[in-house]
Amino acid sequence: QVQLVESGGGLVQAGGSLRLSCAASGRTFNNYSRAWFRQAPGKEREFVAAISRSWTGDSTYYADSVKGRFTISRDNAKNTVYLQMNSLKPEDTAVYSCAAELLAGGIYYRTSDYAYWGQGTQVTVSS
């Protein structure tokens, strides 16, 4: 059974940093796209960052709102993807969820196009 388990969330002051982890079990996702999404209270889930594998290596993609502040990376030996979040803002407060395996023909920023999801971890940024 495939499981994605997020960790690393918490409460941090504005300007601070957090590092989220998403560990996968049940199968290997080293050659598949992995992504992070977030959902704030009362809002729809939105794309944060994605990392995809091609024959040239990994490519990364970011939402404009986090570009330059967040970094997605992966450790294939651990079957884990990370989200380093720096210069956090109160508007980054949300439940962050990881996703894995972009469906055939899918688009990396669409929530409906991933096969597997984690339960999420809360990130709260105080002002």
C-alpha positions as CSV (number, residue, x, y, z in Angstrom):
1,Q,0.0,0.0,0.0
2,V,1.4,3.4,-1.0
3,Q,1.7,6.0,1.7
4,L,3.0,9.6,1.7
5,V,3.7,11.0,5.1
6,E,4.5,14.7,5.6
7,S,6.4,16.1,8.5
8,G,8.1,19.3,9.6
9,G,5.2,21.6,9.9
10,G,4.7,23.9,12.9
11,L,4.4,27.4,14.1
12,V,7.0,30.0,13.0
13,Q,7.3,33.8,13.1
14,A,7.2,35.8,9.9
15,G,10.6,35.8,8.3
16,G,11.5,32.4,9.7
17,S,12.1,29.0,7.9
18,L,10.7,25.5,7.9
19,R,11.7,22.4,6.1
20,L,8.9,20.0,5.2
21,S,9.5,16.3,4.3
22,C,7.3,13.9,2.5
23,A,8.4,10.3,2.9
24,A,6.9,7.7,0.5
25,S,6.5,4.0,1.2
26,G,5.0,1.1,-0.7
27,R,6.7,2.0,-4.0
28,T,9.5,4.1,-5.4
29,F,8.8,7.5,-6.9
30,N,12.3,8.4,-8.0
31,N,11.4,8.7,-11.7
32,Y,8.1,10.3,-11.1
33,S,6.9,13.9,-10.5
34,R,6.5,14.9,-6.9
35,A,4.8,18.1,-5.8
36,W,3.6,20.2,-2.8
37,F,0.2,21.9,-2.6
38,R,-1.3,23.9,0.2
39,Q,-4.8,24.8,1.4
40,A,-5.6,27.8,3.6
41,P,-8.8,27.9,5.5
42,G,-11.7,28.8,3.3
43,K,-9.6,28.6,0.1
44,E,-9.1,26.0,-2.6
45,R,-6.0,23.8,-2.6
46,E,-3.3,25.5,-4.6
47,F,0.0,24.5,-6.3
48,V,3.2,25.4,-4.5
49,A,6.1,23.5,-6.1
50,A,6.9,20.4,-8.2
51,I,9.9,18.4,-9.2
52,S,9.9,16.2,-12.3
53,R,12.3,13.7,-13.8
54,S,13.5,13.7,-17.4
55,W,16.4,12.2,-19.2
56,T,18.3,15.5,-18.6
57,G,17.7,15.4,-14.8
58,D,15.3,17.1,-12.5
59,S,13.3,20.1,-13.3
60,T,11.6,22.3,-10.7
61,Y,8.5,24.5,-10.9
62,Y,7.1,27.1,-8.4
63,A,4.1,29.2,-7.9
64,D,4.8,32.8,-8.4
65,S,3.9,33.5,-4.7
66,V,6.8,31.3,-3.4
67,K,9.4,31.7,-6.1
68,G,12.7,32.7,-4.7
69,R,11.7,31.7,-1.1
70,F,10.8,28.0,-1.4
71,T,13.0,25.2,-2.8
72,I,11.8,21.7,-3.6
73,S,14.3,18.9,-3.7
74,R,14.3,15.1,-3.4
75,D,16.5,12.4,-1.9
76,N,16.0,9.3,-4.1
77,A,17.8,7.0,-1.6
78,K,15.2,7.9,1.0
79,N,12.3,8.1,-1.5
80,T,11.6,11.5,0.1
81,V,10.8,15.0,-1.2
82,Y,11.5,18.2,0.7
83,L,10.2,21.7,0.7
84,Q,12.6,24.3,2.2
85,M,10.6,27.4,3.1
86,N,12.4,30.6,3.8
87,S,11.3,34.1,4.5
88,L,7.9,32.8,5.5
89,K,4.9,35.2,5.5
90,P,1.6,35.0,7.3
91,E,-0.1,34.3,4.0
92,D,1.9,31.1,3.7
93,T,-0.2,29.7,6.6
94,A,-2.0,26.6,5.3
95,V,-2.1,22.8,5.4
96,Y,0.7,21.6,3.1
97,S,0.2,18.3,1.3
98,C,2.6,16.3,-0.9
99,A,1.6,14.5,-4.1
100,A,3.3,11.9,-6.2
101,E,3.1,10.5,-9.7
102,L,1.7,12.8,-12.3
103,L,-0.9,11.0,-14.3
104,A,-0.3,10.5,-18.0
105,G,-1.0,13.8,-19.8
106,G,-1.3,15.6,-16.5
107,I,-0.1,19.1,-15.7
108,Y,2.2,19.5,-12.7
109,Y,0.1,22.4,-11.1
110,R,-3.3,20.6,-11.3
111,T,-4.4,18.9,-8.1
112,S,-6.5,16.4,-10.0
113,D,-3.6,15.1,-12.0
114,Y,-1.7,13.3,-9.2
115,A,-2.2,9.7,-8.2
116,Y,-1.2,9.8,-4.6
117,W,-1.5,12.2,-1.7
118,G,-0.4,12.6,1.8
119,Q,-2.6,13.7,4.7
120,G,-0.9,17.1,5.1
121,T,1.0,19.0,7.7
122,Q,0.0,22.4,9.3
123,V,2.2,25.4,8.8
124,T,1.3,28.5,10.7
125,V,3.2,31.8,10.3
126,S,2.6,34.4,12.9
127,S,3.0,38.1,12.2
